[in-house]
Amino acid sequence: MSKSEFHRADERRFLDERGSSGPLAPNGLNPATIMEKAVRERIIDSYFYKEQCFGVNEADIVDRVVDHVDFIGGVYGTVQKPSPFLCLAFKLLQLAPSDDILNEYLQFGGEKFKYLRALALFYIRLTRKDQDVYKTLEPFLEDRRKLRRKGRNGTSLTYMDVFVDDLLTKDRVCATSLWKMRKRDILEDLDILEPRVSPLGNIEDLLEEEDEAMRKAEEEQNNNGSESEGEVRSRTRSRSRTPRSRSRSTSYSRSRSPVTRRRSRTRSRSRTPEDRNGRERMDIDGPE
């Protein structure tokens, strides 16, 4: 019997033993049936799973992630080939690592190898209870590292916090249907979870501070606008008055002096001939 036949028999035994009598995941689901049957068949028949996931343990998972995982995703390409990320997630369902090992994946290994952290977060979302999922995944919403994502439509760029948010809010991630969790508000009302405090602070306080800042900015703008308008008006009035007064005074004085001179000259000139004519007539005609 060849190695691939032994390997396939081992995988079939895992699926058979976990039917009804095998140990369940902490959230009560059967690890062997968390992924859809079509996806499981593709994973078991893939070359990567037969070559790299046979006989590995929890420590070997780290080496496989470092050497072979450079993107997240479920199936990709026209033939819907399962990604190494999805194959290793299925292997973790078989291994069922403890919480201590998962913490090592998330903390120490996750700081160095971001895809190892993404794999651990994906596995926790599949197998842990809803309150544990919220407590474990929400702190990693602050992780801003870039991730490559490959799917049927090609390769795209995403971020760790976006991937975590997808795990918390979406129903299907990486070609896997996620079991439906209770909403966080319901868990808070049941006193199972405490209200989440954002690293940025309370949202209501932030909104109030933003509103106050906007009001102050508008008031300052209005004050500056009124002062500037008053100053502009006073300046325009003063500027408009002084030239007019000067122009009026100068024009008035200038216009009057020549006219008076001309009038005096014309009067003197007009009167002298009349007086002379009158005097001459008086001399000629004589007195009446």
C-alpha positions as CSV (number, residue, x, y, z in Angstrom):
1,M,0.0,0.0,0.0
2,S,1.4,3.4,-1.0
3,K,1.9,6.4,1.2
4,S,-1.0,8.2,-0.4
5,E,-3.3,5.3,0.4
6,F,-2.2,5.2,4.0
7,H,-2.7,8.9,4.2
8,R,-6.2,8.7,2.7
9,A,-7.2,5.9,5.0
10,D,-6.0,8.0,8.0
11,E,-8.2,10.9,6.8
12,R,-11.2,8.7,6.3
13,R,-10.7,7.3,9.8
14,F,-10.7,10.8,11.2
15,L,-14.0,11.6,9.4
16,D,-15.5,8.3,10.5
17,E,-14.4,8.4,14.1
18,R,-15.7,11.9,14.6
19,G,-19.2,11.0,13.5
20,S,-21.1,10.9,16.7
21,S,-19.0,9.3,19.4
22,G,-15.8,11.4,18.9
23,P,-14.8,14.4,21.0
24,L,-16.5,17.6,20.0
25,A,-15.1,21.1,19.8
26,P,-15.6,23.5,22.7
27,N,-18.5,25.1,20.9
28,G,-20.2,21.7,20.7
29,L,-19.7,21.2,16.9
30,N,-18.2,18.1,15.3
31,P,-14.7,19.1,14.0
32,A,-14.9,16.7,11.1
33,T,-18.1,18.3,9.7
34,I,-17.4,22.0,10.4
35,M,-16.3,22.4,6.8
36,E,-18.6,21.4,3.9
37,K,-18.2,18.0,2.4
38,A,-17.2,19.3,-1.0
39,V,-14.5,21.4,0.5
40,R,-13.3,18.5,2.6
41,E,-13.0,16.3,-0.4
42,R,-11.0,18.9,-2.3
43,I,-8.6,19.3,0.7
44,I,-8.1,15.6,1.1
45,D,-7.4,15.1,-2.6
46,S,-5.1,18.1,-3.0
47,Y,-1.4,17.6,-3.5
48,F,-0.4,20.0,-0.8
49,Y,-2.4,18.2,1.9
50,K,-1.0,14.8,0.9
51,E,2.6,16.1,0.7
52,Q,2.8,18.6,3.6
53,C,0.1,17.7,6.1
54,F,0.7,14.0,6.6
55,G,1.9,13.1,10.1
56,V,2.5,16.6,11.3
57,N,1.9,17.9,14.8
58,E,1.3,21.3,16.4
59,A,4.9,22.3,16.1
60,D,5.2,21.3,12.5
61,I,2.2,23.6,11.7
62,V,4.4,26.6,12.4
63,D,7.0,25.4,9.9
64,R,4.4,24.7,7.3
65,V,2.9,28.2,7.7
66,V,6.3,29.9,7.5
67,D,7.4,27.9,4.4
68,H,4.2,27.7,2.4
69,V,1.5,30.2,3.4
70,D,1.8,33.7,1.9
71,F,-1.9,34.5,1.5
72,I,-5.2,33.7,3.1
73,G,-8.2,32.3,1.3
74,G,-10.3,29.2,0.7
75,V,-10.3,27.9,-2.8
76,Y,-8.8,29.9,-5.7
77,G,-8.4,29.6,-9.5
78,T,-10.7,28.3,-12.1
79,V,-10.3,24.7,-10.8
80,Q,-11.1,25.9,-7.2
81,K,-7.9,24.6,-5.7
82,P,-7.8,24.6,-1.9
83,S,-5.2,27.0,-0.5
84,P,-2.5,25.9,1.9
85,F,-4.1,28.2,4.5
86,L,-7.4,26.2,4.3
87,C,-5.5,22.8,4.2
88,L,-3.7,23.7,7.4
89,A,-6.9,24.9,9.1
90,F,-8.4,21.5,8.3
91,K,-5.4,19.8,9.8
92,L,-5.8,21.9,13.0
93,L,-9.4,20.5,13.2
94,Q,-7.8,17.0,13.4
95,L,-5.1,18.0,15.8
96,A,-7.4,20.0,18.1
97,P,-4.6,22.1,19.8
98,S,-5.0,23.3,23.3
99,D,-5.6,26.9,24.4
100,D,-2.0,27.2,25.4
101,I,-0.7,26.3,22.0
102,L,-3.2,28.6,20.4
103,N,-2.0,31.4,22.6
104,E,1.6,30.7,21.4
105,Y,0.3,30.9,17.8
106,L,-1.4,34.2,18.5
107,Q,1.1,36.0,20.7
108,F,4.7,34.9,20.2
109,G,4.4,33.3,16.8
110,G,1.9,35.9,15.6
111,E,4.2,38.8,16.2
112,K,6.7,37.3,13.8
113,F,4.5,35.4,11.4
114,K,1.2,37.2,10.6
115,Y,-0.2,34.3,8.7
116,L,0.2,32.0,11.7
117,R,-1.9,34.5,13.7
118,A,-4.5,34.6,11.0
119,L,-4.7,30.8,10.9
120,A,-5.1,30.6,14.7
121,L,-7.8,33.3,14.6
122,F,-9.7,31.4,11.9
123,Y,-9.5,28.1,13.8
124,I,-10.7,29.8,17.0
125,R,-13.7,31.2,15.2
126,L,-14.6,27.7,14.0
127,T,-14.2,25.8,17.3
128,R,-14.7,28.1,20.3
129,K,-17.7,29.5,22.1
130,D,-19.1,32.8,21.1
131,Q,-18.0,34.7,24.3
132,D,-14.5,33.2,23.9
133,V,-14.4,34.2,20.3
134,Y,-15.2,37.8,21.1
135,K,-12.6,37.9,23.9
136,T,-9.9,36.4,21.8
137,L,-10.4,38.1,18.5
138,E,-11.3,41.6,19.5
139,P,-7.9,42.6,20.8
140,F,-6.5,41.9,17.3
141,L,-8.6,44.5,15.7
142,E,-5.7,46.8,16.4
143,D,-3.4,44.7,14.2
144,R,-2.9,46.8,11.0
145,R,-0.6,44.5,9.1
146,K,-1.2,43.8,5.5
147,L,-2.4,40.4,4.2
148,R,-2.7,39.0,0.8
149,R,-6.0,37.3,-0.1
150,K,-6.5,35.0,-3.0
151,G,-9.9,33.8,-4.3
152,R,-11.8,33.0,-7.4
153,N,-11.5,36.6,-8.6
154,G,-7.7,36.8,-8.2
155,T,-5.4,38.3,-5.6
156,S,-6.3,41.3,-3.5
157,L,-4.9,43.2,-0.5
158,T,-6.5,43.3,2.9
159,Y,-5.5,43.8,6.5
160,M,-5.4,41.8,9.7
161,D,-8.1,43.9,11.4
162,V,-10.3,43.6,8.4
163,F,-9.9,39.8,8.4
164,V,-10.8,39.7,12.2
165,D,-13.8,41.9,11.5
166,D,-15.0,39.5,8.8
167,L,-14.7,36.6,11.2
168,L,-16.8,38.5,13.7
169,T,-19.5,39.8,11.4
170,K,-19.7,37.7,8.2
171,D,-21.3,34.3,7.7
172,R,-18.8,32.8,5.3
173,V,-15.0,33.3,5.2
174,C,-12.4,31.4,3.3
175,A,-14.9,29.1,1.6
176,T,-16.2,28.0,5.0
177,S,-19.6,28.7,6.4
178,L,-19.2,30.1,10.0
179,W,-21.6,29.0,12.7
180,K,-23.9,31.7,13.8
181,M,-22.9,33.4,17.0
182,R,-25.0,35.5,19.3
183,K,-24.6,39.2,18.8
184,R,-22.4,41.1,21.3
185,D,-25.3,43.2,22.5
186,I,-27.2,40.1,23.6
187,L,-24.1,38.7,25.5
188,E,-23.7,42.1,27.2
189,D,-27.4,42.1,28.2
190,L,-26.9,38.6,29.7
191,D,-23.9,39.8,31.6
192,I,-21.7,37.3,29.8
193,L,-19.5,39.9,28.3
194,E,-18.6,43.4,29.5
195,P,-19.1,46.4,27.2
196,R,-16.2,46.7,24.9
197,V,-14.0,49.7,25.3
198,S,-12.5,51.0,22.1
199,P,-8.8,52.0,22.1
200,L,-9.9,55.3,20.8
201,G,-12.1,55.9,23.8
202,N,-15.9,56.1,24.3
203,I,-17.7,56.8,21.0
204,E,-20.2,59.1,22.7
205,D,-17.5,61.2,24.3
206,L,-15.7,61.4,21.1
207,L,-18.8,62.6,19.3
208,E,-19.5,65.2,21.9
209,E,-15.9,66.5,21.8
210,E,-16.1,66.7,18.0
211,D,-19.4,68.6,18.2
212,E,-17.9,71.1,20.7
213,A,-14.8,71.6,18.5
214,M,-17.1,72.2,15.6
215,R,-19.1,74.8,17.5
216,K,-16.0,76.6,18.7
217,A,-14.6,76.7,15.2
218,E,-17.9,78.1,13.9
219,E,-18.1,80.7,16.6
220,E,-14.5,81.8,16.0
221,Q,-15.1,81.9,12.3
222,N,-18.3,84.0,12.8
223,N,-16.5,86.4,15.2
224,N,-13.6,86.8,12.8
225,G,-16.0,87.3,9.9
226,S,-18.0,90.0,11.8
227,E,-14.8,91.9,12.9
228,S,-13.3,91.7,9.5
229,E,-16.5,93.0,7.9
230,G,-16.7,95.9,10.4
231,E,-13.1,96.8,9.8
232,V,-13.5,96.6,6.1
233,R,-16.6,98.8,6.2
234,S,-15.0,101.4,8.4
235,R,-11.9,101.4,6.2
236,T,-14.0,101.8,3.0
237,R,-16.0,104.6,4.6
238,S,-13.0,106.5,5.8
239,R,-11.3,106.0,2.4
240,S,-14.4,107.0,0.5
241,R,-15.0,110.1,2.6
242,T,-11.5,111.6,2.6
243,P,-11.0,111.7,-1.2
244,R,-14.5,113.0,-1.8
245,S,-14.1,115.9,0.7
246,R,-10.7,116.7,-0.7
247,S,-12.0,116.6,-4.2
248,R,-15.0,118.7,-3.3
249,S,-12.9,121.3,-1.5
250,T,-10.3,121.5,-4.2
251,S,-12.8,121.5,-7.0
252,Y,-14.9,124.1,-5.1
253,S,-12.0,126.4,-4.5
254,R,-10.6,125.9,-7.9
255,S,-13.8,126.3,-9.6
256,R,-14.7,129.5,-7.8
257,S,-11.5,131.5,-8.1
258,P,-11.3,131.6,-11.9
259,V,-15.1,132.2,-12.3
260,T,-15.0,135.1,-9.9
261,R,-12.0,136.5,-11.7
262,R,-13.7,136.0,-15.1
263,R,-16.9,137.5,-13.9
264,S,-15.2,140.6,-12.4
265,R,-13.2,141.0,-15.6
266,T,-16.3,140.6,-17.8
267,R,-18.3,143.0,-15.6
268,S,-15.5,145.6,-15.7
269,R,-15.1,145.2,-19.4
270,S,-18.9,145.2,-20.1
271,R,-19.4,148.3,-17.9
272,T,-16.7,150.5,-19.2
273,P,-18.0,150.7,-22.8
274,E,-21.6,151.3,-21.6
275,D,-20.4,154.0,-19.3
276,R,-18.3,155.6,-22.0
277,N,-21.1,155.4,-24.5
278,G,-23.5,156.8,-22.0
279,R,-21.2,159.6,-21.1
280,E,-20.5,160.3,-24.8
281,R,-24.3,160.4,-25.5
282,M,-24.8,162.7,-22.6
283,D,-22.2,165.0,-23.9
284,I,-23.7,165.0,-27.4
285,D,-27.4,165.2,-26.6
286,G,-26.8,167.5,-23.7
287,P,-28.9,167.7,-20.6
288,E,-32.6,167.3,-20.9
